[in-house]
């Protein structure tokens, strides 16, 4: 799983054997922009697992 988080959005890519199997990106809600970095990372992982 690869992910990147900015102040306004995040994206996450799930890969298996060097091939993309799923991709998700989302804009952060207003209240999520105030989250600490580790909370944003957890949010990205949770959204990726829900795909």
C-alpha positions in Angstrom: 0.0 0.0 0.0 1.3 3.4 -1.0 -0.3 6.7 0.1 0.3 10.4 0.2 -1.4 13.0 2.2 -1.5 16.8 1.7 -3.4 19.5 3.5 -6.4 19.1 1.2 -6.5 15.6 -0.1 -5.0 12.1 0.1 -4.5 9.2 -2.3 -3.8 5.6 -1.8 -2.7 2.8 -4.1 -3.0 -0.9 -3.4 -0.5 -3.0 -5.3 0.2 -6.7 -5.6 3.2 -8.1 -7.6 4.1 -4.6 -8.8 0.6 -4.1 -10.3 -2.1 -1.7 -9.2 -5.1 -3.5 -7.9 -7.0 -0.5 -6.5 -6.7 3.3 -6.3 -8.6 5.8 -4.2 -8.3 9.6 -3.7 -10.4 11.9 -1.6 -10.5 15.5 -0.5 -10.2 16.0 3.2 -13.2 17.3 5.0 -12.8 20.6 6.8 -12.5 19.1 10.2 -10.0 16.4 8.9 -7.6 19.1 7.8 -6.9 19.8 11.5 -5.9 16.1 12.2 -2.4 15.2 13.3 -0.2 13.5 10.7 -0.6 10.0 12.2 -4.4 10.4 12.3 -4.4 11.4 8.6 -2.3 8.4 7.8 -4.8 6.1 9.6 -7.7 7.8 7.8 -6.0 7.0 4.5 -5.5 3.4 5.4 -9.1 3.0 6.6 -10.5 4.4 3.4 -8.2 2.2 1.3 -9.4 -0.9 3.2 -13.0 0.0 2.6 -12.6 0.0 -1.2 
